[in-house]
């Protein structure tokens, strides 16, 4: 096998689309624009070259078992690419990544979330198995990381779990392209309804029931409306909530692709991110928070320490206790009653994204890591 080009990179994902925002639009494009030859092996309809990046398509797996056994196929395709650096994004690809290390390759593990904590809330896994599986995931991750060259971590709260000297934090802040797509608006609800938006996964641990319960507590305040966008998991979840709560001023509007979601933010007056108090959420920074802020929307968020730090510093919203519909309802009522205050929160949030919470510095950290690895 011939020696690989020092600037040839192969990105691996079995879970995500090859066009995933973090994988493609942030990391791969940043590297490609700075002289790296990037290929991505991931779910896509077909092989293609997009924005100078080679995409090697994997079919979407029909079952989780199919996805697990696709690891061997991914490894075979990865070896064929003969890259200098392999950058993988999924826990289940650890065996393939270790094999690449045996072949003498540089390997980066990109950790999107707290994998051991997330498994505790997977409805498809029987409850009695969740804690043992969580422990096993943590054990495998900790042991295998000793062999990888670099760990890139998205959630700030789990960085200290990994080897200090070879772990960097690269947060999912919006790119300038995303910021440009989001029309910057200020509160427009002095007359008419005050419209809240939640966009993202529609599932129990995302606090959906609590925000629906909060709107129900505001049944006498006809100004307040709530729109939900996103994939429902499990599929019957919203139907179950409809049986339990009044949906007169609540609409589930389905799943929209990300570009459309960014463009509809201008239609809303405030954004909601009131997740349950579980480790995976308390330790991470959801991209939707910064997208709301970029649109000039005031936000109501869970009162987690790293979230409160942002909200307090930027003065762009209100923190509430998770699992407390009454407190969420009070915050929603306050926003609807104080449009000028909300307008200033929105201005503050937009400014914070433009000046601090954006991809520019994160991309520079990524490039520094790659430049150091290619010189080794």
C-alpha positions as CSV (number, residue, x, y, z in Angstrom):
1,X,0.0,0.0,0.0
2,X,1.4,3.4,-1.0
3,X,2.1,6.0,1.6
4,X,-1.0,8.3,2.2
5,X,-0.9,12.0,1.4
6,X,-0.3,13.8,4.8
7,X,-3.4,16.0,4.1
8,X,-5.8,13.1,3.3
9,X,-8.6,12.7,5.8
10,X,-11.3,10.1,6.0
11,X,-14.4,10.8,8.2
12,X,-16.4,7.8,9.4
13,X,-20.0,7.7,10.7
14,X,-22.5,4.9,10.9
15,X,-25.2,6.7,12.9
16,X,-25.3,10.1,11.2
17,X,-26.0,11.3,7.7
18,X,-22.9,12.2,5.7
19,X,-24.4,15.7,5.5
20,X,-24.8,16.0,9.3
21,X,-24.3,19.7,10.3
22,X,-21.4,19.1,12.7
23,X,-19.7,16.5,10.5
24,X,-20.1,18.1,7.0
25,X,-21.0,21.8,7.3
26,X,-18.7,22.6,10.2
27,X,-15.7,20.2,10.5
28,X,-15.4,18.8,6.9
29,X,-15.9,22.1,5.2
30,X,-13.5,23.9,7.5
31,X,-10.8,21.3,6.7
32,X,-11.5,21.2,3.0
33,X,-11.4,25.0,2.7
34,X,-8.0,24.9,4.4
35,X,-6.3,22.5,2.0
36,X,-7.2,19.1,3.3
37,X,-8.4,16.3,1.1
38,X,-11.6,15.1,2.9
39,X,-13.8,12.1,2.3
40,X,-16.8,11.0,4.4
41,X,-18.2,7.5,4.7
42,X,-21.7,7.9,6.0
43,X,-25.4,7.6,5.3
44,X,-26.3,9.2,1.9
45,X,-28.5,8.4,-1.1
46,X,-25.5,8.0,-3.4
47,X,-21.8,8.6,-3.8
48,X,-21.1,12.2,-4.8
49,X,-18.6,15.0,-4.6
50,X,-20.2,18.0,-2.7
51,X,-18.3,21.3,-2.1
52,X,-15.1,19.4,-2.9
53,X,-15.7,16.7,-0.4
54,X,-16.0,13.1,-1.5
55,X,-19.0,11.3,0.0
56,X,-19.0,7.5,0.1
57,X,-22.6,6.5,0.6
58,X,-23.9,4.0,3.1
59,X,-27.5,2.9,2.9
60,X,-29.7,3.8,5.9
61,X,-29.8,0.7,8.1
62,X,-33.2,-0.9,8.6
63,X,-32.4,-2.0,12.1
64,X,-29.9,-1.3,14.9
65,X,-28.4,-4.7,14.3
66,X,-27.9,-3.9,10.6
67,X,-26.1,-0.7,11.7
68,X,-23.8,-2.6,14.1
69,X,-22.8,-5.1,11.4
70,X,-22.1,-2.3,9.0
71,X,-18.9,-1.6,11.0
72,X,-17.0,-4.2,8.9
73,X,-18.1,-2.6,5.7
74,X,-17.1,0.8,6.9
75,X,-13.7,-0.5,7.9
76,X,-13.2,-2.0,4.5
77,X,-14.1,1.2,2.8
78,X,-11.9,3.2,5.2
79,X,-8.9,1.1,4.5
80,X,-9.5,1.6,0.8
81,X,-9.3,5.3,1.2
82,X,-5.7,5.0,2.6
83,X,-6.0,8.3,4.5
84,X,-3.4,9.8,6.9
85,X,-6.0,10.6,9.5
86,X,-9.3,8.9,10.3
87,X,-11.9,10.9,12.2
88,X,-14.8,8.8,13.6
89,X,-18.0,10.0,15.2
90,X,-19.8,7.0,16.8
91,X,-19.2,4.8,19.8
92,X,-20.1,1.7,17.8
93,X,-17.1,2.4,15.5
94,X,-14.5,2.0,18.2
95,X,-13.6,-1.5,17.0
96,X,-13.0,-0.2,13.5
97,X,-11.0,2.7,14.8
98,X,-8.8,0.4,16.9
99,X,-8.1,-1.7,13.8
100,X,-7.1,1.5,12.0
101,X,-4.6,2.2,14.8
102,X,-3.2,-1.3,14.3
103,X,-2.6,-0.3,10.6
104,X,-0.6,2.7,11.8
105,X,-3.1,5.4,11.2
106,X,-3.8,8.6,13.1
107,X,-7.3,8.4,14.7
108,X,-9.5,11.1,16.1
109,X,-12.6,10.2,18.2
110,X,-15.3,12.9,18.0
111,X,-17.7,12.6,20.9
112,X,-21.0,14.3,20.3
113,X,-22.7,13.5,23.6
114,X,-22.4,11.6,26.9
115,X,-22.9,8.1,25.4
116,X,-23.0,6.3,28.7
117,X,-25.7,8.6,30.1
118,X,-27.8,8.7,26.9
119,X,-28.3,4.9,26.9
120,X,-30.1,5.2,30.2
121,X,-33.1,6.9,28.4
122,X,-33.4,4.7,25.3
123,X,-36.9,3.4,25.2
124,X,-36.0,0.5,22.9
125,X,-33.6,-1.0,25.5
126,X,-35.2,-2.9,28.4
127,X,-34.9,-1.0,31.7
128,X,-33.1,-3.7,33.6
129,X,-30.3,-3.6,30.9
130,X,-29.8,0.1,30.8
131,X,-27.4,0.6,33.8
132,X,-25.2,-2.4,33.0
133,X,-25.0,-1.3,29.3
134,X,-24.2,2.3,30.5
135,X,-21.4,1.0,32.7
136,X,-20.0,-1.1,29.8
137,X,-20.1,1.8,27.4
138,X,-18.2,4.0,29.9
139,X,-15.6,1.3,30.5
140,X,-15.0,0.6,26.8
141,X,-14.8,4.3,26.0
142,X,-12.3,5.1,28.7
143,X,-10.1,2.1,27.9
144,X,-10.1,2.7,24.1
145,X,-9.3,6.4,24.3
146,X,-5.8,5.6,25.5
147,X,-5.1,4.3,22.0
148,X,-6.5,7.2,20.0
149,X,-4.5,10.2,19.0
150,X,-7.0,12.9,19.8
151,X,-10.5,13.1,21.4
152,X,-12.7,16.0,20.2
153,X,-15.5,16.6,22.7
154,X,-18.7,18.6,22.0
155,X,-20.3,18.7,25.5
156,X,-18.2,20.9,27.8
157,X,-19.2,18.9,30.9
158,X,-17.6,15.6,29.9
159,X,-14.2,16.9,28.7
160,X,-12.5,16.2,32.0
161,X,-13.4,12.5,31.7
162,X,-10.9,12.0,28.9
163,X,-7.1,12.2,28.8
164,X,-6.2,15.8,29.4
165,X,-3.3,16.2,27.1
166,X,-5.0,14.9,24.0
167,X,-8.6,16.1,24.5
168,X,-10.0,19.3,23.1
169,X,-13.4,21.0,23.3
170,X,-15.0,21.9,20.0
171,X,-18.5,23.2,20.7
172,X,-21.4,23.1,18.1
173,X,-21.8,26.8,17.8
174,X,-23.5,28.1,14.6
175,X,-21.4,28.7,11.5
176,X,-21.4,32.1,9.8
177,X,-23.4,30.6,7.0
178,X,-26.1,29.5,9.5
179,X,-26.1,32.9,11.1
180,X,-26.6,34.5,7.7
181,X,-29.5,32.2,7.0
182,X,-31.3,33.2,10.2
183,X,-33.2,36.4,9.7
184,X,-32.5,38.7,12.7
185,X,-35.8,39.8,14.1
186,X,-36.9,41.4,17.4
187,X,-40.1,40.8,19.3
188,X,-43.1,41.5,17.2
189,X,-45.9,40.4,19.5
190,X,-47.0,43.6,21.1
191,X,-50.2,43.0,19.1
192,X,-51.5,39.5,18.4
193,X,-50.4,36.1,19.8
194,X,-47.0,35.6,21.5
195,X,-45.6,32.5,19.7
196,X,-43.1,30.2,21.4
197,X,-41.2,27.6,19.4
198,X,-39.5,24.3,20.3
199,X,-37.6,22.6,17.6
200,X,-35.8,19.3,18.0
201,X,-36.4,15.8,19.0
202,X,-40.0,15.3,20.4
203,X,-39.3,12.8,23.2
204,X,-40.0,12.6,27.0
205,X,-36.5,13.6,28.3
206,X,-36.6,16.8,26.2
207,X,-39.2,18.3,28.6
208,X,-42.0,18.3,26.0
209,X,-44.7,17.3,28.5
210,X,-43.6,20.0,30.9
211,X,-43.9,22.8,28.3
212,X,-47.2,21.5,27.1
213,X,-48.4,21.4,30.8
214,X,-47.1,25.0,31.2
215,X,-49.2,26.2,28.2
216,X,-52.2,24.4,29.7
217,X,-51.7,26.4,33.0
218,X,-52.0,29.5,30.9
219,X,-55.4,28.6,29.5
220,X,-56.8,32.1,30.4
221,X,-54.0,33.9,28.6
222,X,-55.1,33.7,25.0
223,X,-52.0,35.5,23.7
224,X,-49.7,32.5,24.2
225,X,-49.2,29.9,21.5
226,X,-46.7,27.0,21.1
227,X,-45.5,25.3,17.9
228,X,-43.5,22.1,18.0
229,X,-41.2,20.9,15.2
230,X,-39.2,17.7,15.1
231,X,-39.1,13.9,14.9
232,X,-41.3,12.1,17.4
233,X,-39.7,9.3,19.5
234,X,-41.4,7.0,20.3
235,X,-43.9,7.5,17.4
236,X,-47.0,7.5,19.6
237,X,-45.7,10.1,22.1
238,X,-47.6,13.2,20.8
239,X,-50.8,11.2,20.5
240,X,-50.4,10.2,24.1
241,X,-50.0,13.8,25.1
242,X,-53.1,14.9,23.2
243,X,-55.1,12.5,25.3
244,X,-53.8,14.1,28.5
245,X,-53.6,17.8,27.6
246,X,-55.5,20.5,25.8
247,X,-53.9,21.3,22.4
248,X,-56.1,24.3,21.5
249,X,-53.1,26.6,21.3
250,X,-50.4,24.0,20.7
251,X,-49.5,22.8,17.2
252,X,-47.2,19.9,16.2
253,X,-46.1,20.9,12.7
254,X,-43.9,17.9,11.8
255,X,-40.3,17.6,10.8
256,X,-38.6,20.2,8.7
257,X,-35.1,20.1,7.4
258,X,-32.7,22.4,9.1
259,X,-32.5,25.1,6.4
260,X,-36.3,25.5,6.6
261,X,-36.2,25.6,10.4
262,X,-33.6,28.3,10.4
263,X,-35.7,30.4,8.0
264,X,-38.9,30.1,10.0
265,X,-37.5,31.4,13.3
266,X,-38.4,34.9,12.2
267,X,-42.1,33.9,12.7
268,X,-41.6,33.4,16.4
269,X,-41.3,35.5,19.6
270,X,-39.3,33.3,21.9
271,X,-37.6,29.9,22.0
272,X,-37.8,27.1,24.5
273,X,-35.1,24.6,25.6
274,X,-36.4,23.2,28.9
275,X,-34.8,19.7,29.0
276,X,-35.0,17.3,31.9
277,X,-32.2,17.3,34.4
278,X,-30.1,14.4,33.2
279,X,-26.3,14.4,32.9
280,X,-26.2,14.4,29.1
281,X,-28.2,17.6,28.9
282,X,-26.7,19.3,31.9
283,X,-23.2,18.9,30.4
284,X,-23.9,20.0,26.9
285,X,-24.8,23.1,24.9
286,X,-27.7,22.5,22.5
287,X,-27.3,24.2,19.1
288,X,-30.9,25.3,19.1
289,X,-30.2,27.6,22.0
290,X,-27.7,29.6,19.8
291,X,-29.9,29.5,16.8
292,X,-32.8,31.1,18.8
293,X,-30.3,33.7,20.0
294,X,-29.1,34.3,16.5
295,X,-32.6,35.0,15.4
296,X,-33.0,37.6,18.1
297,X,-35.4,35.5,20.1
298,X,-35.4,35.6,23.9
299,X,-35.1,32.1,25.4
300,X,-36.5,30.1,28.3
301,X,-34.1,27.4,29.3
302,X,-33.4,24.8,32.0
303,X,-31.5,26.2,34.9
304,X,-28.3,24.2,34.4
305,X,-25.0,25.8,35.6
306,X,-23.4,26.0,32.1
307,X,-26.6,27.2,30.5
308,X,-27.2,29.8,33.2
309,X,-23.7,31.2,32.8
310,X,-24.5,32.0,29.1
311,X,-28.0,33.4,29.8
312,X,-26.8,35.6,32.7
313,X,-23.7,36.9,30.8
314,X,-25.7,37.7,27.7
315,X,-28.9,38.8,29.5
316,X,-30.9,37.0,26.8
317,X,-33.5,35.0,28.6
318,X,-34.9,33.3,31.7
319,X,-33.7,30.1,33.4
320,X,-36.4,27.9,35.0
321,X,-36.3,24.6,37.0
322,X,-36.7,21.6,34.7
323,X,-39.8,19.5,35.5
324,X,-41.6,22.6,36.9
325,X,-44.5,23.5,34.6
326,X,-45.7,26.3,36.9
327,X,-42.3,28.1,36.8
328,X,-42.1,27.7,33.0
329,X,-45.7,29.1,32.8
330,X,-44.7,32.1,34.9
331,X,-41.7,32.8,32.6
332,X,-43.9,32.5,29.4
333,X,-46.5,34.8,30.9
334,X,-43.8,37.3,31.9
335,X,-42.4,37.4,28.3
336,X,-45.8,37.8,26.7
337,X,-46.5,40.7,29.1
338,X,-43.2,42.5,28.5
339,X,-42.5,42.8,24.8
340,X,-39.9,45.6,25.2
341,X,-37.9,43.6,27.7
342,X,-38.0,40.6,25.3
343,X,-36.8,42.8,22.5
344,X,-33.7,43.7,24.5
345,X,-33.1,40.1,25.4
346,X,-33.3,39.3,21.7
347,X,-30.8,42.0,20.8
348,X,-28.4,40.8,23.5
349,X,-28.6,37.2,22.4
350,X,-27.9,38.1,18.7
351,X,-24.9,40.2,19.8
352,X,-23.5,37.3,21.9
353,X,-23.7,34.9,19.0
354,X,-22.1,37.3,16.6
355,X,-19.2,38.1,19.0
356,X,-18.7,34.8,20.9
357,X,-20.9,31.8,20.3
358,X,-20.0,31.0,16.7
359,X,-18.0,28.5,14.8
360,X,-15.0,30.7,13.9
361,X,-12.9,30.0,17.0
362,X,-14.0,26.3,17.2
363,X,-12.9,25.8,13.6
364,X,-9.5,27.3,14.4
365,X,-9.1,24.8,17.3
366,X,-9.9,22.0,14.9
367,X,-7.4,23.2,12.3
368,X,-4.7,23.4,15.0
369,X,-5.2,19.8,15.9
370,X,-5.0,18.6,12.3
371,X,-1.9,20.7,11.6
372,X,-0.1,19.2,14.5
373,X,-1.1,15.6,13.5
374,X,0.0,16.0,9.9
375,X,3.4,17.1,11.1
376,X,3.9,13.9,13.1
